[in-house]
Amino acid sequence: MTPANNTASSQQENRHEGRSIMITMAVVVVIVAIVAVFGFIFMDKPSDIVEGQVEGTTVRVSGKMAGRIVDFYVSEGDTVHAGDTLVHIHSSIAQATLNQAEAMKQVAEAANRKVDAGTRQQIIGAAADMVATAQASVDITKKTYDRMERLYSQGVVSAQKRDEAKAAYDAATAQLGAAKNQLSLAKAGAQAEDKQAAQAMVNAAGGGVEMAEAVLEDSYLTAPCNGTIDEIYPEPGELVSMGAPIINILRDDRWVTFNVREEILNDFRMGQKVKVMIPGMDKKEIDVQVYYVRDMGNYAVWRATKVTGQYDSRTFQIKARPVKADDAEGLRPGMSAIYFK
């Protein structure tokens, strides 16, 4: 066979191989298209899903006292009950404030006892002696005046002598009245206003002690509710300020939150029970009951992209609690919750 015949035969074989490849590819494309058409017609369409999230209440534990962390009595993940002791905080300033307040209260109480005790017996005795002296002076001047009055009526003494005796008697009587008043004041003791002021000082000092004690009560912080220790912020030995967060407690309540468009809001009516799947619990399905529906506002509106044929759709927040208490035990905040429409 000549070289020209060999070349023609090789070109013919190449054309046959290319035609075979094109036919094979065309058959494959047709088969794929047929399978896609049958799948679209006969296969079930996937269900619309709404994905939500499990949430829970976190309670932040903080104190009124600034101080240094001495020790923690719990660890992250521990289960606690209301009233359990969580942490010990020490503050030398708070302790010194309490000592000072107690000392001020003792001073106020001593002053109050002094006022209540009244005037000392020595002062009362001196006032009584002054009354006795004044009374003796009155008696003497009275006798002198009576004698001068008789002599004056007999013409023995002048009117001036009688008047002088009368003036001495009146002066002695006035001194007796003043001495009696001093004795009465000594026996009565302090005035009512002084006693009230002393008692008010005692009450004020007692309030200072109560305030210092109230601050020191927070040296041992306790759990405000039942739950699980979710997070501990400081470490033992660190300083914490007043009101600073120390421990987060995850309360035992759980719920599921969905953000849904208003087209499917009818599936989440108030009080309605729906079934959701929890992937984090081995795809367990649980029943939850809707207890909260709220419009999320204009920022969550789905805007229409066309002027005609479409409309804006608002978004609503849905909250639902597990119907059975057993279903809530395995739920953890952050888990996904799937609703199949």
Phi, psi and chi 1 to 4 in degrees:
 res  aa     phi    psi   chi1   chi2   chi3   chi4
   1 MET       -  136.1 -176.1  177.1  -68.7      -
   2 THR   -74.3  158.4   63.1      -      -      -
   3 PRO   -56.7  -34.1  -26.9   35.8      -      -
   4 ALA   -66.1  -40.4      -      -      -      -
   5 ASN   -67.6  -37.0  -68.5  -26.2      -      -
   6 ASN   -63.0  -40.4  -70.0  -24.2      -      -
   7 THR   -65.8  -41.8  -59.2      -      -      -
   8 ALA   -66.0  -38.5      -      -      -      -
   9 SER   -66.8  -39.6  176.6      -      -      -
  10 SER   -65.9  -39.5  176.1      -      -      -
  11 GLN   -65.8  -36.3  -70.0  177.5  -10.2      -
  12 GLN   -66.7  -38.4 -173.5  175.6    3.1      -
  13 GLU   -66.1  -38.1  -70.3  177.8   -3.4      -
  14 ASN   -64.8  -37.5  -70.4  -24.0      -      -
  15 ARG   -66.3  -38.3  -76.4 -163.7  -62.9  -88.9
  16 HIS   -65.3  -41.0  -77.0  -63.9      -      -
  17 GLU   -65.6  -41.7  -70.5  178.4   -0.9      -
  18 GLY   -64.4  -38.6      -      -      -      -
  19 ARG   -66.4  -38.5 -172.2  179.5  -60.7  110.6
  20 SER   -63.9  -41.4  -61.2      -      -      -
  21 ILE   -64.1  -41.5  -67.2  173.4      -      -
  22 MET   -65.1  -39.7  -67.8  -65.0  -65.8      -
  23 ILE   -66.0  -42.1  -66.9  173.0      -      -
  24 THR   -61.6  -43.8  -58.1      -      -      -
  25 MET   -64.9  -39.0  -68.4  179.6   61.7      -
  26 ALA   -65.0  -40.4      -      -      -      -
  27 VAL   -62.3  -44.0  171.3      -      -      -
  28 VAL   -61.7  -42.9  170.4      -      -      -
  29 VAL   -63.1  -41.3  170.3      -      -      -
  30 VAL   -64.1  -42.5  170.7      -      -      -
  31 ILE   -62.7  -44.9  -67.6  173.5      -      -
  32 VAL   -61.7  -41.6  170.3      -      -      -
  33 ALA   -64.1  -42.2      -      -      -      -
  34 ILE   -63.3  -43.7  -66.5  173.4      -      -
  35 VAL   -61.7  -41.5  170.7      -      -      -
  36 ALA   -64.4  -41.2      -      -      -      -
  37 VAL   -65.0  -46.6  170.6      -      -      -
  38 PHE   -62.7  -40.5  -86.7   86.8      -      -
  39 GLY   -63.3  -41.3      -      -      -      -
  40 PHE   -66.2  -34.6 -178.9   78.9      -      -
  41 ILE   -82.3  -44.8  -64.4  175.3      -      -
  42 PHE  -101.7  -24.4  -63.6  103.0      -      -
  43 MET   -78.7  150.8  -68.2  177.8   63.9      -
  44 ASP   -70.8  137.5  -66.4  -26.9      -      -
  45 LYS   -73.0  142.7  -64.8 -178.3  178.7  179.0
  46 PRO   -64.3  142.6   23.3  -33.0      -      -
  47 SER   -73.6  147.9  -58.6      -      -      -
  48 ASP   -71.1  139.2  -67.8  -25.4      -      -
  49 ILE  -121.6  150.8   64.7  171.2      -      -
  50 VAL  -121.1  121.6  178.7      -      -      -
  51 GLU  -100.5  129.3 -176.4  173.8   -7.6      -
  52 GLY  -122.3 -165.5      -      -      -      -
  53 GLN  -145.6  142.2 -179.7  174.5  -54.2      -
  54 VAL   -79.3  136.2  177.7      -      -      -
  55 GLU  -132.6  165.3  -63.1 -174.9    9.9      -
  56 GLY  -152.8  165.6      -      -      -      -
  57 THR   -88.8  128.8  -58.4      -      -      -
  58 THR  -107.3  125.7  -60.6      -      -      -
  59 VAL  -104.8  124.6  179.4      -      -      -
  60 ARG   -92.7  129.2  179.4  173.6  -64.9  177.9
  61 VAL  -103.6  122.9  178.6      -      -      -
  62 SER  -143.3  167.5   57.6      -      -      -
  63 GLY  -122.5  165.7      -      -      -      -
  64 LYS   -86.3   -4.2  -59.4 -172.0  -67.2  -71.9
  65 MET  -116.0  131.5 -176.5  178.9   72.4      -
  66 ALA   -85.9  138.2      -      -      -      -
  67 GLY  -178.6 -163.0      -      -      -      -
  68 ARG  -110.7  135.6 -171.5  178.0  -59.8  -83.0
  69 ILE   -67.9  119.1  -59.9  -66.5      -      -
  70 VAL   -87.2  -48.8  177.0      -      -      -
  71 ASP  -163.5  149.4 -165.3   11.2      -      -
  72 PHE  -103.3  139.1  -75.0  101.5      -      -
  73 TYR  -104.1    4.0  -57.1  108.3      -      -
  74 VAL  -137.6  164.7  -67.2      -      -      -
  75 SER  -127.5  162.9  -58.3      -      -      -
  76 GLU   -60.5  131.8  -67.9  179.8   -8.7      -
  77 GLY    97.5  -11.3      -      -      -      -
  78 ASP   -72.0  146.4  -70.8   -8.9      -      -
  79 THR   -90.9  130.5  -60.9      -      -      -
  80 VAL  -126.9  160.7  -64.4      -      -      -
  81 HIS  -120.0  158.0  -59.8   85.9      -      -
  82 ALA   -57.2  129.0      -      -      -      -
  83 GLY    99.1  -12.4      -      -      -      -
  84 ASP   -67.0  139.4  -70.3  -10.6      -      -
  85 THR   -74.7  131.9  -57.5      -      -      -
  86 LEU  -107.1  -44.5  -55.1  176.8      -      -
  87 VAL  -153.6  152.1   60.3      -      -      -
  88 HIS  -114.8  124.9  178.0 -156.8      -      -
  89 ILE  -117.6  132.5  -54.8  173.0      -      -
  90 HIS  -112.1  136.3  174.1   70.6      -      -
  91 SER  -136.9  112.1  173.2      -      -      -
  92 SER   -67.5  -31.1   55.9      -      -      -
  93 ILE   -66.0  -44.0  -63.8  177.2      -      -
  94 ALA   -63.9  -39.1      -      -      -      -
  95 GLN   -66.1  -40.8 -174.5   62.3   49.6      -
  96 ALA   -65.3  -37.2      -      -      -      -
  97 THR   -63.0  -40.0  -58.3      -      -      -
  98 LEU   -65.0  -43.4  175.3   60.8      -      -
  99 ASN   -61.3  -41.1  -64.6  -22.3      -      -
 100 GLN   -65.4  -42.3 -177.8 -178.1   18.0      -
 101 ALA   -64.0  -39.6      -      -      -      -
 102 GLU   -65.9  -37.8  -70.4  176.9  -18.6      -
 103 ALA   -65.8  -41.2      -      -      -      -
 104 MET   -63.7  -35.9  -67.7  -62.2  -64.5      -
 105 LYS   -66.5  -39.4 -176.8  179.4  179.9 -178.6
 106 GLN   -64.1  -39.5  -68.3  175.3   -0.3      -
 107 VAL   -63.6  -44.7  171.7      -      -      -
 108 ALA   -64.7  -39.0      -      -      -      -
 109 GLU   -66.9  -37.4  -71.7  175.5  -15.7      -
 110 ALA   -64.4  -43.0      -      -      -      -
 111 ALA   -63.9  -37.9      -      -      -      -
 112 ASN   -66.5  -39.3 -172.4   44.3      -      -
 113 ARG   -64.5  -36.7  -73.2 -166.2  -61.4  -90.8
 114 LYS   -63.8  -41.8 -179.2  179.1  178.9  180.0
 115 VAL   -66.9  -42.8  170.5      -      -      -
 116 ASP   -65.7  -30.0  -72.6  -20.2      -      -
 117 ALA   -68.8  -21.0      -      -      -      -
 118 GLY    78.6 -166.6      -      -      -      -
 119 THR   -73.3  143.1  -51.3      -      -      -
 120 ARG   -65.6  152.3  -70.6 -176.5  -66.4 -179.6
 121 GLN   -62.3  -30.6  -66.9  -60.3  -39.9      -
 122 GLN   -62.1  -41.0  -67.4   88.4  -21.8      -
 123 ILE   -68.1  -40.5  -62.7  177.1      -      -
 124 ILE   -63.0  -41.0  -64.4  175.9      -      -
 125 GLY   -62.8  -41.4      -      -      -      -
 126 ALA   -63.5  -40.0      -      -      -      -
 127 ALA   -66.1  -37.3      -      -      -      -
 128 ALA   -65.5  -37.5      -      -      -      -
 129 ASP   -64.0  -37.9  -67.1  -20.2      -      -
 130 MET   -65.2  -35.5  -69.7  179.8   63.8      -
 131 VAL   -65.7  -41.9  171.1      -      -      -
 132 ALA   -65.1  -41.4      -      -      -      -
 133 THR   -63.0  -44.3  -57.8      -      -      -
 134 ALA   -64.3  -37.6      -      -      -      -
 135 GLN   -64.3  -40.6 -176.8   64.5   53.6      -
 136 ALA   -63.7  -39.8      -      -      -      -
 137 SER   -63.9  -38.8  177.7      -      -      -
 138 VAL   -62.7  -42.5  168.3      -      -      -
 139 ASP   -62.7  -43.8  -66.7  -18.5      -      -
 140 ILE   -67.0  -47.4  -67.4  174.1      -      -
 141 THR   -66.3  -28.5   55.3      -      -      -
 142 LYS   -68.3  -43.1  178.2   67.9  168.5   56.4
 143 LYS   -65.0  -41.3  -69.6  178.8 -179.5  179.3
 144 THR   -62.6  -43.2  -58.1      -      -      -
 145 TYR   -64.5  -42.8  169.3   67.4      -      -
 146 ASP   -60.8  -40.6  -69.1  -18.4      -      -
 147 ARG   -67.4  -42.1 -175.5  166.2   54.3 -107.1
 148 MET   -64.9  -34.4  -70.8  -63.6  176.5      -
 149 GLU   -64.7  -41.1 -178.4   66.4   28.8      -
 150 ARG   -67.9  -43.2  -71.5 -166.2  -58.7  -90.5
 151 LEU   -65.3  -36.4  -66.6  175.1      -      -
 152 TYR   -66.1  -38.3  171.7   73.9      -      -
 153 SER   -67.8  -24.0   62.2      -      -      -
 154 GLN   -90.2   -4.4  -64.2  173.5    1.2      -
 155 GLY    79.4   17.8      -      -      -      -
 156 VAL   -82.7  -42.2  177.0      -      -      -
 157 VAL  -114.2  161.5  -63.7      -      -      -
 158 SER   -81.7  166.7   62.6      -      -      -
 159 ALA   -63.2  -30.7      -      -      -      -
 160 GLN   -64.6  -41.7 -178.9  177.9   -3.2      -
 161 LYS   -63.1  -39.0  -69.0  -67.2 -176.2  179.1
 162 ARG   -65.3  -43.1 -175.6 -158.9   63.7  176.5
 163 ASP   -64.4  -36.8  -67.5  -18.3      -      -
 164 GLU   -64.5  -39.9  -69.9  176.6   -6.2      -
 165 ALA   -65.4  -37.9      -      -      -      -
 166 LYS   -65.6  -40.5  179.5   66.4  167.5   60.4
 167 ALA   -65.1  -39.8      -      -      -      -
 168 ALA   -65.0  -37.9      -      -      -      -
 169 TYR   -66.5  -43.1  171.3   65.4      -      -
 170 ASP   -63.6  -39.1  -68.6  -18.9      -      -
 171 ALA   -66.0  -41.1      -      -      -      -
 172 ALA   -64.5  -38.1      -      -      -      -
 173 THR   -63.5  -39.4  -57.4      -      -      -
 174 ALA   -66.5  -40.3      -      -      -      -
 175 GLN   -64.7  -34.7  -70.9  179.3   -2.7      -
 176 LEU   -65.2  -41.0  177.1   60.0      -      -
 177 GLY   -63.3  -41.1      -      -      -      -
 178 ALA   -66.0  -39.8      -      -      -      -
 179 ALA   -65.0  -38.2      -      -      -      -
 180 LYS   -65.3  -38.6  -72.0 -178.6  177.1  179.9
 181 ASN   -63.7  -41.1  -71.0  -25.0      -      -
 182 GLN   -63.2  -39.7  -70.2  -66.2  -32.5      -
 183 LEU   -65.0  -40.9  177.5   60.0      -      -
 184 SER   -62.8  -42.9  177.7      -      -      -
 185 LEU   -65.0  -38.4  -71.4  174.3      -      -
 186 ALA   -64.6  -40.7      -      -      -      -
 187 LYS   -70.5  -34.9  -70.7 -178.9  177.1 -179.8
 188 ALA   -71.1  -26.6      -      -      -      -
 189 GLY    80.0 -150.6      -      -      -      -
 190 ALA   -70.3  158.0      -      -      -      -
 191 GLN   -71.3  159.5  -64.1 -178.0   -3.1      -
 192 ALA   -60.6  -35.8      -      -      -      -
 193 GLU   -64.8  -38.9  -68.0   78.9    2.9      -
 194 ASP   -64.6  -40.4  -65.5  -25.5      -      -
 195 LYS   -65.3  -41.4  -67.5 -177.2  177.7 -179.6
 196 GLN   -64.4  -39.6  -68.1  175.1   -2.2      -
 197 ALA   -65.1  -41.5      -      -      -      -
 198 ALA   -64.2  -40.8      -      -      -      -
 199 GLN   -67.4  -35.7 -175.8   60.2   47.1      -
 200 ALA   -64.1  -37.4      -      -      -      -
 201 MET   -64.7  -38.3  -68.7  -61.9  -65.0      -
 202 VAL   -63.0  -43.9  173.0      -      -      -
 203 ASN   -64.1  -40.7  -65.1  -22.9      -      -
 204 ALA   -64.7  -42.1      -      -      -      -
 205 ALA   -64.8  -37.7      -      -      -      -
 206 GLY   -63.9  -36.8      -      -      -      -
 207 GLY   -64.1  -36.8      -      -      -      -
 208 GLY   -63.6  -38.5      -      -      -      -
 209 VAL   -65.5  -43.7  172.1      -      -      -
 210 GLU   -63.0  -38.6  -68.4  176.9   -3.1      -
 211 MET   -63.9  -44.9 -178.3 -179.6  -61.8      -
 212 ALA   -64.6  -39.3      -      -      -      -
 213 GLU   -66.3  -36.9  -71.2  176.8  -16.2      -
 214 ALA   -63.6  -38.1      -      -      -      -
 215 VAL   -66.9  -41.7  173.4      -      -      -
 216 LEU   -69.5  -21.3  -81.3  176.2      -      -
 217 GLU   -59.2  -30.5  -76.7 -179.1   -1.1      -
 218 ASP   -80.3    6.8  -88.4    9.3      -      -
 219 SER   -69.3  -22.5   60.6      -      -      -
 220 TYR  -121.8  105.7  -71.2   90.6      -      -
 221 LEU   -86.5  138.4  -61.6 -178.0      -      -
 222 THR  -117.1  162.6   58.8      -      -      -
 223 ALA   -73.1  129.2      -      -      -      -
 224 PRO   -81.1  -10.8   29.3  -33.1      -      -
 225 CYS  -159.4  170.7   61.4      -      -      -
 226 ASN   -76.7  144.9  -62.1  -20.3      -      -
 227 GLY   166.9 -160.0      -      -      -      -
 228 THR  -122.9  138.1  -55.8      -      -      -
 229 ILE   -66.9  112.7  -58.8  -60.8      -      -
 230 ASP   -91.1  -40.5 -176.0   49.6      -      -
 231 GLU  -157.9  139.7 -171.6  172.6    5.7      -
 232 ILE  -118.1  124.4  -62.5  176.8      -      -
 233 TYR   -85.0  -61.9  -65.4  102.6      -      -
 234 PRO   -83.2  172.8   30.7  -32.9      -      -
 235 GLU  -111.0  156.0  -64.1  -68.8  -24.5      -
 236 PRO   -54.8  135.7  -26.4   35.4      -      -
 237 GLY    97.0  -15.6      -      -      -      -
 238 GLU   -80.1  152.7  -69.2 -174.3    9.1      -
 239 LEU   -87.0  139.1  -70.0  172.4      -      -
 240 VAL  -125.1  144.6  -67.5      -      -      -
 241 SER   -91.1  168.7   60.3      -      -      -
 242 MET   -64.6  129.6 -179.0  178.3   62.2      -
 243 GLY    80.9   -0.6      -      -      -      -
 244 ALA   -70.6  139.0      -      -      -      -
 245 PRO   -65.4  134.3   23.8  -32.3      -      -
 246 ILE  -115.3  -46.4  -62.4  175.7      -      -
 247 ILE  -139.0  142.2  -66.3  176.0      -      -
 248 ASN  -107.0  130.5  -81.4  -10.2      -      -
 249 ILE  -111.8  125.7  -62.7  178.7      -      -
 250 LEU   -87.7  111.5 -175.2   61.4      -      -
 251 ARG   -68.5  162.1 -146.1  160.9   61.0 -176.9
 252 ASP   -74.7   -9.1  -68.4  -23.5      -      -
 253 ASP   -77.0  143.8   57.2  -18.4      -      -
 254 ARG  -136.9  148.7  -61.5  -72.1 -174.0  -87.0
 255 TRP  -153.2  167.4   67.2   88.1      -      -
 256 VAL  -115.0  134.8  178.8      -      -      -
 257 THR  -115.2  130.9  -60.5      -      -      -
 258 PHE  -123.6  144.8  -64.8   99.0      -      -
 259 ASN  -112.6  110.1  -63.3  -31.7      -      -
 260 VAL  -122.9  149.8  -58.0      -      -      -
 261 ARG   -76.7  153.8  -64.0  175.5   64.2  171.8
 262 GLU   -66.1  -13.6   58.7 -177.8  -49.5      -
 263 GLU   -64.6  -28.6  -72.7   85.2   -9.6      -
 264 ILE  -112.6   17.2   61.0  172.8      -      -
 265 LEU   -64.9  -23.9 -171.4   60.1      -      -
 266 ASN   -65.0  -21.4 -168.0   52.3      -      -
 267 ASP   -77.9  -10.6  -68.0   -8.3      -      -
 268 PHE  -127.7   53.0  -62.6   93.7      -      -
 269 ARG   -71.7  154.7  -63.9 -172.7  -59.3  -88.1
 270 MET   -58.5  127.3 -173.4   70.0   72.8      -
 271 GLY    85.3   -6.0      -      -      -      -
 272 GLN   -77.4  144.9 -176.5  174.3  -11.8      -
 273 LYS   -98.3  132.1  -64.2  179.5 -179.1  179.1
 274 VAL  -130.1  158.0  -63.9      -      -      -
 275 LYS  -104.6  130.4 -169.7  176.4  -65.5  -66.1
 276 VAL  -126.2  155.4  -62.6      -      -      -
 277 MET  -108.9  133.0 -174.0  -91.7  -71.2      -
 278 ILE  -108.1  103.3  -50.9  -62.7      -      -
 279 PRO   -59.7  -34.1  -23.5   34.2      -      -
 280 GLY   -73.3   -7.7      -      -      -      -
 281 MET  -114.8   43.4  -64.7  174.5   61.7      -
 282 ASP    59.4   40.8 -161.8   18.5      -      -
 283 LYS    58.4   34.7  -62.6 -176.4  178.3 -179.4
 284 LYS   -70.7  139.3  179.2 -178.9  178.1 -180.0
 285 GLU   -99.9  130.3  -67.9 -173.1  -10.9      -
 286 ILE  -130.3  157.2   64.4  173.2      -      -
 287 ASP   -95.2  132.3  -68.2  -34.8      -      -
 288 VAL  -126.3  152.5  -64.8      -      -      -
 289 GLN  -117.7  129.6 -173.0  171.8   17.3      -
 290 VAL   -72.2  129.5  176.8      -      -      -
 291 TYR  -129.2    0.6   71.1   93.1      -      -
 292 TYR  -151.4  126.7  178.6   89.5      -      -
 293 VAL  -135.9  125.3  178.6      -      -      -
 294 ARG  -145.6  136.2 -177.2  179.2   69.6   88.8
 295 ASP   -69.6  129.9  176.4   20.1      -      -
 296 MET   -83.1   -3.1  -64.0 -173.5   66.1      -
 297 GLY    96.7  177.3      -      -      -      -
 298 ASN   -66.1  -26.6  -68.2  -29.8      -      -
 299 TYR   -67.9  -17.5   72.0   90.8      -      -
 300 ALA  -108.7   22.9      -      -      -      -
 301 VAL   -85.4  133.7  173.8      -      -      -
 302 TRP   -82.3  113.9  -63.5   74.6      -      -
 303 ARG   -86.2  140.2  -59.8  -63.5 -179.7 -177.9
 304 ALA   -70.3  139.5      -      -      -      -
 305 THR   -91.7  -11.5   57.6      -      -      -
 306 LYS  -120.6  150.8  -63.5 -179.8 -179.8  179.5
 307 VAL   -70.5  -37.2  178.2      -      -      -
 308 THR  -122.6  151.2   59.0      -      -      -
 309 GLY    88.5  -10.5      -      -      -      -
 310 GLN  -134.7  165.2  -66.7 -175.8   -7.8      -
 311 TYR  -146.9  157.2   56.1   89.1      -      -
 312 ASP   -68.3  147.4  -66.8  -11.9      -      -
 313 SER  -128.8  124.9  178.9      -      -      -
 314 ARG   -82.4  158.6  -57.0 -173.9   71.9   85.3
 315 THR  -112.3  136.7  -58.4      -      -      -
 316 PHE  -120.1  143.8  -73.3   79.3      -      -
 317 GLN   -94.2  129.3 -173.8 -180.0   57.7      -
 318 ILE  -117.1  135.0  -51.4  -63.6      -      -
 319 LYS  -123.9  135.7  -65.9 -177.0  179.8 -179.4
 320 ALA  -140.9  137.6      -      -      -      -
 321 ARG   -99.5  149.2  -65.2 -169.8 -176.6   94.8
 322 PRO   -60.9  137.7  -23.7   33.6      -      -
 323 VAL   -71.1  -40.7  176.2      -      -      -
 324 LYS  -101.2  137.9  -62.3  179.2 -179.8  179.0
 325 ALA   -63.7  -32.6      -      -      -      -
 326 ASP   -63.6  -33.6  -64.9  -19.0      -      -
 327 ASP   -68.8  -26.1  -67.3  -24.4      -      -
 328 ALA   -80.3  -16.8      -      -      -      -
 329 GLU   -64.9  -38.7  -69.7 -178.0   -2.5      -
 330 GLY   -87.6   -6.1      -      -      -      -
 331 LEU   -75.4  136.8  -64.0  177.4      -      -
 332 ARG  -126.5  139.1  -60.2  -67.0  -61.0  174.7
 333 PRO   -54.7  136.0  -26.6   34.9      -      -
 334 GLY   101.6  -16.6      -      -      -      -
 335 MET   -65.8  149.0  -76.4 -175.8  173.0      -
 336 SER   -81.4  148.3  -61.5      -      -      -
 337 ALA  -131.6  123.6      -      -      -      -
 338 ILE  -111.1  129.0  -50.2  -61.9      -      -
 339 TYR  -112.6  125.2  168.3   71.8      -      -
 340 PHE   -96.0  120.0  -64.0   95.6      -      -
 341 LYS   -78.0      - -180.0  172.2  171.9   56.7
